[in-house]
Amino acid sequence: MYSKIIKNGTIIDGTGKPAFKADIAIEQDKIVQIGNLQKANAEEIYDATGKYIAPGFVDIQNHSDVYWTIFDSPSLDSLVAQGITTAIIGNCGASLAPLLSRDALLSIQKWHNLEGVNFNWLTFDEYLNELSKIRYYFILFQSKNGKYRAIQDKKL
């Protein structure tokens, strides 16, 4: 018996092959089997008839940082509702870190009302530490050397 089964869904797996109908078994929040599971049992069964199942999408051009979404709405429900589970932020030269001074944030006011916002970071590490205090899904930062650094919610 599985903890969850999603039955009768149309799966788009991201590999480029055509969509296919199948069931998905989940144990301990991990997919453990994909196929015909019509005779299998689970604690929870979801009927996905007429629905599509796909891996989470990656938003490579996201401004949830400078528009302050990651602080105002850290669950990023607006992204998750679109199937986005990974957002790359710090794009277009408009990053919230590193900052030369707290006054550097004044330029961000053209995007967001910063009244009442408490900034307690200047360095990139301090910024990442602040982000680690809030719940979010999966965020990638592009560092100055071109490599990506990830922060991930441990529950995912």
Helices and strands as residue ranges (DSSP letters): E 2-11, E 20-27, E 30-35, E 42-47, E 52-53, E 57-59, H 69-72, H 77-80, E 84-89, G 102-110, H 124-131, E 138-142, E 148-152
